[in-house]
Amino acid sequence: MKEGSLGAPVRHPIAWQDEAFYDEAALDAELRRVFDICHGCRRCFNLCDSFPSLFDMIDESPNEEVEDLSAGQIKAVVDECTLCDMCFMVKCPYVPPHEFDLDFPHLMLRYRAVEHRKKLTSFADRELAKTDRNGQLGSYFAGAVNLATSAGSPARGVMQATLGIDRRAHLPGFADEPLTSRFSLIPPPNPDGPGFGKKVALYATCYGNFNDQTPGEAAIKVLAHNGVEVRIEHPECCAMPKLENGDLPAVADASARVAAHFAGLIDEGYDIVPLTTSCSLMLKFEWPLINPDNADVVKLSAHTYDLSQYIVALSKETGLAPIEPMASSIGVHFACHSRAQNMGPQAMEMLKLIPDAKPALTERCSGHGGKWGIYRENFDTAVKVGRPAARALAKDNPDFVVSECPLAGPHLKQVMAMSGTENIPERVGHPIEILAKAYNL
């Protein structure tokens, strides 16, 4: 069979409003067609557990055929997919416009959309996906919530028993005040900065708004120091957790509301820069496939930049304020949702702007997979998948370790600790924090 095609890879709009999208017989036939092609190819065997599980189940079936798979076995493959997009982006030779027309992650998404419509999404998945509600409550009761969710807390046993959240998994803490309320953080733009006249609306994201605010603080300082006018916005969550659940109507609704919020700011000359790479992926790529006819969504996609991407673009367009040399080695984790944006390792390019810095890239999955990795049935697999990345990052004992994914960073630190790594980094934060440190901000 012919591999690859002459055209660049493309993704089709997701036909979630078409009733045929939810036809279970058609879905089963498509799953088996794709699984059969994957079984014959096997290039994705080392990406996640979906593929080795699929291959083993077919190999061990009575006739070694995909038709032998039961509905339960197919569901197991779907449940092990983290929607990281790496098979589509870096491995599969049969993505469209190839005649085989494979998009494995979006096929898993279709299966979950059918499950969600049938109200089969678990209680824990539904409640954890309400990130803005959870963030508001977590911030209001930050002291009590952070104590309850900390490692070793008796409440973690209750959470494991009731929600299935592994008591060992790292859970993010909550800030006692949302980032969007901390107006004093934003200094006026440096009039001598080379980027003076540029304007950025930082999309705080639920994680950057309610949980880890350090990347947001660093981004504000770096941008303002370079003359960029900054404002912080968080109309609502990008709905990636609901995408993982297959709740596509909710994702479409959120995309329309958030895009409408940012439309006026874009018209005023603001570039939109989310603080987390997963949210950049949603705004730039997933939303236009789910809501392709919404003009605001299309406009937002064209004016959204990942944080590292924006700094690199700024350096090329206007230059950056002088950066002091910093002779430090930096282990850089290339997060899956950064790779899936098909923009290259922008974090590496940004850190190379620091004189004497020595960044080294690790292109391996952390294994966390959004909320997937915190569940009891997945946590050990998340640790196993993350070990090669953690080992590569720690190999040369770098001065700093960074990741553009705020969930991958703490998880990789935990994997290092569980693997007996010496000299575990104090923090695995966002690369923008290293640039802020180089600026002595």
C-alpha positions, 0 to 999 in steps of 0.5 A: 500500500502506498505511504504518504501523499504529495499534499501537505497533511490536512484535517477535515472539519468535525461533522458533529452536527450531522446525524450520521456522525453518531451512527453507531454501526457506521462508527464501528465500521470506521473504527475497524477499518482504521484499526486494521490499517494501524495493525498493518503499519504499527508505526505508532507502537511507542506513542501511547498505550492505545496502539500496543493494546490494539496490536496485542488484542488483534494478535491474540484474537482467534483469527488475528483479525480486527473483526474479532475485537469485541465492543469492550476491546474497542472501548479500551483502545479509545479510553487509552487515547489521550488525544495528544495528536502525536500519531496524526502529526508525527507518525501516520503516513496515511493522514489526509489527503492520503486516500486512506484518510486516517485521523486516529485522534478525531476518530477517538473523539467521535467515539467519545461524542457518541458516548457523551450523547448517550450520557455515558461520560463518567461523573468524575469526567463531567465534574472535572471538566467544569474548570471555571467553576472548580477554579472559582471555588478552589480560589475562594477556599484555597487554604482548605482545598490545597490542604485536602488535595496535597500529597498524603492528605486523608482526603486523597483516599476519599477522592480515590474511592469516589472519583477514581483520582489516584491518591499518588497523582500530583494535583495543582494547587489554587491561588487565593485570587484569580490572575485577572483580579491582580491588576497591580501586576501589570506595569505600563509598557516600557516606552524604550522597549523595541516592541512599544506600540504592540498590544497583547491580550493574555488569555489567562486560561483556567489553569493560569487564572486559578492555579499556577500564576507564575508563567502569567506573571513572568509573561507580563513582566517580559512583554511590558519590559519590551514595550508591549501593552498587556492586558489579562483576559479570561472570558471562560475556559477553552473547553479542552476538558469537555473536548476530551469528554466528547462534549462537542456542543459545549465546545462549540458554544464556548468557542463562539462566546470566547471568540466574540469576547476577543473579536473587539480586542483584535479589531483594536490591534491586540494579538491574543496569547494564551498562557497554556499551550493546550489552549493555544491549540484549541483556539488555533486549530480545534475550534475552527474544525468544530465551528468553521462557519463562525467568523469570530472563531476564524478571526481568533484563530488567525490572531492567536499565538502561543506564548513562546511563539509570540516572543520569537516573532517579536524578536524577529519583527522588532527585536528584544530589549538586551538580555544579560548572558546566563550561562545555564543549561536548560532541559526543555520538554517539547510538550505534545500540544506544542508539537501539535501546533506544527510551529516547531520548537518555539521554546527552544528558539526563545531560550536561544535568545538568551546569551550563553544559555544552553537549552537541550530539547526532549521530544517525548510525551510526559504521559500525563494527557490532560486529566487522563493521567490522574485517574487510578487506572491510568496513573501507572501508565502515565508514569511509565510513558513519562519515564523516557522524557524524565530520564532524558531531561535529567540526564545531564543534570541541567540547571533548569528544566522547563515545559510549556505544558503546566500539567506535564511539568509537575508530572515529570518532576514527580516521575523523576522522584519516583524513578530515583533521579538525583538532583530533582529540579525545584520546579518544572515551569514554563520557559518564559520564566527563564527568560524573565530570570535572564532579564532579572525581572 
